[in-house]
Amino acid sequence: MKALIIGGSGFIGSHIVDKFLKENWEVTIFDKQREMFRQDNENIIFESGNINDKNLIENIVARNFDAIIYSLSTTTPKTSNENPEFDIASNLIPLVNLLEICTRHKTGKIVYLSSGGAIYGESNTDKHTENDSVFPICSYAITKLSAEKYLHMYEKLHGLSYTALRISNPYGPRQNPMAKQGVISVFLHKILNEQKIEIWGDGSVIRDYIYVADVANACFHAANSTKNGVFNIGSGIGLSLKKLVEILALETNKKPELHWLPGRDMDVPKVILDCTNAEKNLNWKPLISLNFGLKKTINWINSISIENK
């Protein structure tokens, strides 16, 4: 079996690569650059290039993959609102071009990483199901939603099999702790290095956090499933930022210094995902507890801190 992981050098993508290799698939990565935190793996085929290069993508897809995992994004919820035109041009258009190419080459399955953390928008719902109305308030989420609709269109018109996974808030090793996205990794790095933590709002914002290996496992289940459609992928457990900071303090045995900032319009108050549909149809459910996942993440952050000293 052959898989193409688009964005396979990134945080989530690299863990997806690990999962497919473990399951003895032949893995090809397409990305602009190689992994940031690990050396090259001799068991993969690496293709470097620009996702907008249609001829290059066509030549790669022509190798007849059983599954293509699309784990690539050039924006975050915050940056997407700063330049929606770039968000659309760099995320949605390449995906549509890929669907055209996959249709011509009869690719087995497209697994697209959507956003469960941003796509539902503001709502009073306790837990979101895939059937809930969506009211995204950032370009990032609107682009993800548009991608889901194009996937559905290509399935209906051309028979292209797909699964869109609405991922909650992933965390774990190899999530860049110096980036502006990924609150757990960013907060842990600051706590461990005795730096001030910045919190937007009053800390009451609730999110659903999922360990990255569970996300990779969901991608593998989706690639092997005959079920098409949209599926939530999360822990099903909500934590406020205040509570999260308390847990991180306990896990690190350090008291963080907090700096409170004004709330942001793009931050919806509460997002928790109901993943019953994925458990029923993809035979998937989260296996890694928050405490175990945090320990793994802390150990990794400490290891790169040592290497960087």
N, C-alpha and C positions, 0 to 999 in steps of 0.2 A: 504494500500500500504506500502511496506517495502523497505527501502534504506539502503545500506551499504556505509558509507563514509570512504574510506581508506585515512588516513592522516587527519581525522576529528578533531584532536586536534590542528592543525596548524592554521596559520593566515587565509588563504582562506577557509580551511576546516571547521573551526569553524563557519564561516558565512554561509557556505552551510548547515551545521547542523541546524542553526537557521531557514533558509528558509524552509527546509523540515518539521521541527517541526511545523512551523507556518501553513503549508499546511496540517497538521494532518497526516503526514506519521509516521510510526514506524521507528525510526532511530537507527542504530547500528554504532558505531565508531570503527574502527580498527586503532590503533596507538601504538607507543612504549611507550608513556607516555600521561598523561592527559594535559589539557590546561594549559598554562603558566599564563594567566592573569585572569582566572575566576574559580570559584568553580564548582564542579561537578553538572551536571544537572540530576535530578532524572528521567527525562522523556526519557533518552537515555539508550541504552545498550552499555557498554564499554568493548571492547576486547583488551587486551594488548598482544603484541608479536612482533616477527621479521617477516617482509614481506617475508623473504627467507624461512620461515618454511612452506613448502608446505602442510604438513599434517594439520597444524593448519588452514591455509587458506581454505583448502578443507572442513574441518569441519564447518567453518563459512559460506562459500558460499552455502553449502548444505541446508541451511535454506530457500532457494528459495526466493531470493530478486527480486523485480520488477526492481530495478536499482542499479548499483554499480558505485559510483563516485570515480575516482582515482585521488586524490589530494595530491600526495606524491612525494617529490623529496629530494634526499640526497645531491644535489650539487647546485651550482649557476654557471652562465656562467664563472666566473673567476676561481672558484675552480675546475670546471670540466676539464679545460685545464691543470691544475696542475697534475691531475691524471685521464686521460681518462679511464684507465682500471677499476678503482673504479666506475667511472660514469656509465659505461656499466654494470658492475656486480651488482650494487646496484639499478639501475633504469630500465634498459631495460629487463634484465633476469627475475626479479620478475613479470613484467608486462606480459611477454610471458607465464610464468607459470600460472598466473591468467587467461589468456585467455583460456588455456587448461582446467583449472578447470571449468570455466564458460560454456564452450562448453559442458562438461559432464553433468552439472547441469541445462542447458538451462536457464541461467540467462536472465532476460528480456531485459536489456539495459546496456551497458557500456558507461559511460561518462568520457572521458579522458581529463585532463587539460594539453594541449600542450602549446607552447610558440609562441605568435605572436610578441613578442619583440625581439626574437633572431633568429627565424627560417628562416627568409627571407634573412638575411645577407646583404651584400653590394649591393646597387641598386640605380639607379637614379629615380626609380618610385616615383611619388608624393604620392599616396596611394596604399597600397598593397591589392590586392584581393587574394582569395584562389587559383586562377589559375596562379598566378605569379610564375616564376622560383624561386627556393630557393637555396641559396649559403651560408649556415651557416658557421661561422668561429669560433665556439666553440663547444666542445664536448657535452655540455649540450643541444644545439639545434639539433645537429646531432642525439643524443639519442632520443629526442622528435620526430624528423622526422621519425626515424626508428620505433618508437612505433606506429605512425600513419599508417605506411605501414603494420605493423603486424595486426593492427586492421582491415584494409581493407582486408588483406589476410584471416583472420578468418571469416569475413563476407561472402566473396565469397566462401570459401571452406566449412564453417560449419554453415552459416546462423546466426552468432552471430551479433546482432544489436549493433551499436556503434555510438557515436558522439565524435569527437575530437574538442575541443575548443581552438583555438589559442588566448590565453589571452595576452593583451598588458602589460602595467605596472600597476599592481594593487596597491592601497593604501587604508588606512583607519584604524579605531580602531583595536587594537590587532595585528598590524604589529610591531614586535619587533623593537623599535627605536635604540636599541643598536647593531643590527645586521649589516652585511656588504652589505645587499641587501635591496632595498626599499628606493629609494632616498628621497621621500617626507617625510616619517616618520623619517628617519635619520636626514635630514636637519632641520625639524621642532623641533626635540628634541634638536639639537645643538643650534638653534636660541633661543629657549625658555630658554635654560640654559646658554646662552651667551658664547657658545663654538665656536671655529673656524670651518668653513666649508671647506672641501677639495673638489676641483673640478678638475677632470682629463681632460686635454685639455683646449681649449679656451672658453668652455661654449656654443659652437654652436651646439652641439649634440642635435637632436630633437627626442622627444619621445611622445608616446600616453599614457596618464594616465587615468585609469578607477577606479571608486570607487568600493570597494570590494562587496558591496551589489548588484551592477549591475552584477558582476561576478556570485554571488550566484544565482541570478535570472535567468541568462543564463543557469546555470547548471540544474535548475528545469525545465525550458522550454525544454531543450534538453532531459531530462529524460522522459518527457511526450510526446515527438514528435516521429512520425513514420519515420522522415527524418534521414537518415544516412549520414555520411561524415564529412568533415572538415569545420569549421566555424570560422571566425574572430570574436573576442569579444574585442572591444575597444571603445573609445570615438569618434574616427574619427577626433580628433583635435590634432595637433602637437604643442609642446612647447619646445623651446630650454631651456637648463639648465639656461642660463642667465635670460631668461624671467621668468622661474619658481622661481628662487631666488627672483626676484623683486616682484612677487605675494606673496610669502611666507613672505617677509618683510612687505608688506602692511597688510596682514592678521594678523600678530603677532604684528604689530606696533613696530618692532625692526629692527635695522640695523645690518645685519650679517657681521662678519669678514670672508673674503674669503682667502683661501690659494690655489694657483694655482699649479697644478702638471702636469707633461708631459702627453700627450695623450696616450691612450692604444690601441694596435692593435685590441683588441677584441670589441671595441666600434664602431659599425657602425654609420655613420653620421646621418641617418634619418630613423625613422620607424613610419609610421602612417597607421592605418588599415582602410580599407573600409569594413564596416559591413552590407552592403546591403543584402548579402546572408542570414545572421542570421535574419534580420528583415523580409525578405520575407518568409523564410522557417521555422524558429523557433518562429516567432511572437515575437521577442525580439528586444529591442533597449535600449541604456543607458538612464536612467531617472535622474540620480543625477548629478547636475552641479559641476564643480570644486570648486567654492566658497563654496557651501553648504558642499561638501565632506571635504574640508579643515577645515571648522569650526568644523565639527564633530570630525575630527582627532585631531585637536588642543585641544578640550575639553577633549578628552580621554587621550592624553599625559599629560595634566595638572593634570588630576585626578590620574594617576599612579605616577606622580612626588610627589604629596602630600602624597600618601600612602607610598612612599619609603623614605620620609624624617624622 
